[in-house]
Amino acid sequence: MGFRDMDALLQSFVENGPAGCGCAIARKGEILYEGYFGYANKERKLPVTENTVYRQYSMTKIAIYTLCMMLFEKGKFLLDDPISEYFPEWRETRKYVKDIDGTYQICQAERAIQIRHIMSMSCGLPYGHMPDDTPTGKEIYRVTEELKKRGHYTLREEIRAVSRVPIAFEPGSHWLYGFGSELAAGLIEVITGMEIQDALAKYLFEPLEMNDTGMIYFGDIKERMAVFYEKKEDGTLIPGRAMMDNKSEPGEENRMGCPRLFSTVKDFISFTQMLANGGIHKKERIMGRKTIDLMRKNQLSGRQLKDFQNSYLAGYGYGLGVRTLLDPAAGGSNSSPGEFGWTGGSGTWASIDPSEGVSVVYMHQMAPNRERFHHLRVRACAYGCLD
């Protein structure tokens, strides 16, 4: 049956979930499967095609951390470098410490935040765009809201403001998803002397011929964006307000820290194929094979893995900016040990398997995205299609 099973699966998705979706599977530089189903704009009856553009949200991290590793292999930094060598305001890092009575005090951190901590999400900083019930979460949210009142701000200004927030734990002791990727993007800006969107374009998107990928709208990209839908409890899909779309609008007045990527399935499969095939794209070396192996090497201790695990990530550890499969049996996965990738909050997902030279990209735009339901089924079906 092979790829007809994938057709049937994706068709079932649009009948019961997102308005539309796209998927590609490639191996050793050859696209084995492309499928596009449903609508990019249901109200206007515009179908999903290979030209449909999707918000990547956290899938942006794969590109950011890939470029970081490309700079690492050029000798631009070491993983044990303190981030204060690149961001001087981070020389004096404080942390929250919880007392027996449940109150918190602020103390000096015992060690400096290192680049490996921002790349393995163990620097102790959550995101600031939504509050949580921790002192660090509340404070980073407050700082972010203060920045927003100014109307616009650069990534460098955001990093400087967040440096005043006490971190949640001693660097390297736990795993906490969040602001590490902003620091990684800032590191790229410091090293290259370029804004993050320009650095990604120069070192990744242009060499990989990713002509529909970027952070700031250009050409007809905005018109080709898939509508972001909200799914109600009764199953109804209504057009929703996509978070952070304003960051992609051209103009200084729209700048709010680091924008997020937009891309197509076609572009992203090109990117993931480079990573799946040892850093090679059309016989040209983009990055080193052994650097990719380091990127997908689990960085988490047993204690940190407890922070990372959930039913969606079962069997995975975390490398340098990407999940990485440690135990296929625990994850119920038919992919290979060392398969890696990440996920975007509105339904995008990528899987990269160097042992097979295979990568899989799936995209939709819906909240809630039901990532466990959709992505793990795509994974099972995609790897089941391989010879």
Rosetta blueprint (number, residue, H / E / L):
1 M L
2 G L
3 F H
4 R H
5 D H
6 M H
7 D H
8 A H
9 L H
10 L H
11 Q H
12 S H
13 F H
14 V H
15 E H
16 N H
17 G L
18 P L
19 A L
20 G E
21 C E
22 G E
23 C E
24 A E
25 I E
26 A E
27 R E
28 K L
29 G L
30 E E
31 I E
32 L E
33 Y E
34 E E
35 G E
36 Y E
37 F E
38 G E
39 Y E
40 A E
41 N E
42 K L
43 E L
44 R L
45 K L
46 L E
47 P E
48 V L
49 T L
50 E L
51 N L
52 T L
53 V E
54 Y E
55 R E
56 Q L
57 Y H
58 S H
59 M H
60 T H
61 K H
62 I H
63 A H
64 I H
65 Y H
66 T H
67 L H
68 C H
69 M H
70 M H
71 L H
72 F H
73 E L
74 K L
75 G L
76 K L
77 F L
78 L L
79 L L
80 D L
81 D L
82 P E
83 I H
84 S H
85 E H
86 Y L
87 F L
88 P H
89 E H
90 W H
91 R L
92 E L
93 T L
94 R E
95 K E
96 Y E
97 V E
98 K E
99 D L
100 I L
101 D L
102 G L
103 T L
104 Y E
105 Q E
106 I E
107 C E
108 Q E
109 A L
110 E L
111 R L
112 A L
113 I L
114 Q E
115 I H
116 R H
117 H H
118 I H
119 M H
120 S L
121 M L
122 S L
123 C L
124 G L
125 L L
126 P L
127 Y L
128 G L
129 H L
130 M L
131 P L
132 D L
133 D L
134 T L
135 P H
136 T H
137 G H
138 K H
139 E H
140 I H
141 Y H
142 R H
143 V H
144 T H
145 E H
146 E H
147 L H
148 K H
149 K H
150 R L
151 G L
152 H L
153 Y E
154 T L
155 L H
156 R H
157 E H
158 E H
159 I H
160 R H
161 A H
162 V H
163 S L
164 R L
165 V L
166 P L
167 I E
168 A L
169 F L
170 E L
171 P L
172 G L
173 S L
174 H L
175 W L
176 L L
177 Y L
178 G L
179 F L
180 G H
181 S H
182 E H
183 L H
184 A H
185 A H
186 G H
187 L H
188 I H
189 E H
190 V H
191 I H
192 T H
193 G L
194 M L
195 E L
196 I H
197 Q H
198 D H
199 A H
200 L H
201 A H
202 K H
203 Y H
204 L H
205 F H
206 E L
207 P L
208 L L
209 E L
210 M L
211 N L
212 D L
213 T L
214 G E
215 M L
216 I L
217 Y L
218 F L
219 G L
220 D L
221 I H
222 K H
223 E H
224 R H
225 M E
226 A L
227 V L
228 F L
229 Y E
230 E E
231 K E
232 K L
233 E L
234 D L
235 G L
236 T L
237 L E
238 I E
239 P E
240 G L
241 R L
242 A L
243 M L
244 M L
245 D H
246 N H
247 K H
248 S H
249 E L
250 P L
251 G L
252 E H
253 E H
254 N H
255 R L
256 M E
257 G L
258 C L
259 P L
260 R L
261 L L
262 F E
263 S E
264 T L
265 V H
266 K H
267 D H
268 F H
269 I H
270 S H
271 F H
272 T H
273 Q H
274 M H
275 L H
276 A H
277 N L
278 G L
279 G L
280 I E
281 H E
282 K L
283 K L
284 E E
285 R E
286 I L
287 M L
288 G L
289 R H
290 K H
291 T H
292 I H
293 D H
294 L H
295 M H
296 R L
297 K L
298 N L
299 Q L
300 L L
301 S L
302 G H
303 R H
304 Q H
305 L H
306 K H
307 D H
308 F H
309 Q L
310 N L
311 S L
312 Y L
313 L L
314 A L
315 G L
316 Y E
317 G E
318 Y E
319 G L
320 L L
321 G L
322 V L
323 R E
324 T E
325 L E
326 L L
327 D L
328 P H
329 A H
330 A H
331 G H
332 G L
333 S L
334 N L
335 S L
336 S L
337 P L
338 G L
339 E L
340 F E
341 G E
342 W E
343 T E
344 G L
345 G L
346 S L
347 G L
348 T L
349 W E
350 A E
351 S E
352 I E
353 D E
354 P L
355 S L
356 E L
357 G L
358 V E
359 S E
360 V E
361 V E
362 Y E
363 M E
364 H L
365 Q L
366 M E
367 A E
368 P L
369 N L
370 R L
371 E H
372 R H
373 F H
374 H H
375 H H
376 L H
377 R H
378 V H
379 R H
380 A H
381 C H
382 A H
383 Y H
384 G H
385 C L
386 L L
387 D L
